[in-house]
Amino acid sequence: MARRVLRRKYPQRITHKQVVKVAQRLIGYGWICRFFTLQVEDSATMVNGECADDYELSIGLAIVKHFVDRWNGCPEEACRN
């Protein structure tokens, strides 16, 4: 899935925007809200120590895994804004 999002066969790096896109596709969401992106940012901070513009591919995929393992859905109130 990451290769499809990155559109390269053997990517070395992944942008934060692409990390969000991979997470979105894994969760199966057609659209995402700010709560979703904030949770990805929190996962980036937990895994990488900070939310960056891009990551080594292994770090980016670890961020996605951390996010997916903890995602419980979006609270309705957050999606109304």
N, C-alpha and C positions, 0 to 999 in steps of 0.2 A: 504494500500500500504506500509506503513512504516513497518508493521509487516512482510510482505513478504521480504522486503529488509533486515530487521534485523534478520529474520528467528527465531524469538522468539514470543511466544504468548503475553506476557506482559512485554515488554522491559522497563527498567527504564532509560537507557542512550542510546545515539546515538552518533556515532563518526562523525567527520566532513566529512569524506569520505562517510559515509552513508547518511548524509544530502545532499551532492552533488548528490548521486545516486537517492534519492527520488525525488529531484528537476528535475533531468534528465528524470525520468520516467513520472512525472506529465506533463512536457512540451512535452514529446513524442519524444525526440531526441535519435537517435541510437548511436551517438557519440557526444562529446562535445569538445570545444576548450578552450584555456586559458582564453579568454574573459568571457566565461560562469563561470568558476571556480572563477575568480576575482569578478564577480558580486555576487556569493554566499558568498565569503569572506566579501564583503562590507555589505551584508545583515546580516551576523553573527556579524559584528562590530556594526551595527545599533541596533540589537536586544539584543545582549549579552554584548556589550561594548568592545569585542575583539573576534578575531577568535581563537578558542581553538581546542584542539585535540578531545574533546568530550563534550557533553552537557547533561543536564537532557532532557528527551524525550520532555517535553512540550516546552522547549527553542528551541530544534532542529526543532520541527515542526513549531514553530513561525518563525524561520529563513527561512524555506522553504516557508511559506506563504508570508513573506515579499518579498522574491525573486520573486515568481510567480506573485505577484501583480504588480511588477515593470518591469518584463522582457518584452522587446520589440524586442527580437531577436538579433542576432549577426551581427555586421557590417561586410561586406564582407572582408574588409582589415584585420581585426583581424583573420579571419579564414584562410587566405593565409599564415600565418607564422607558 
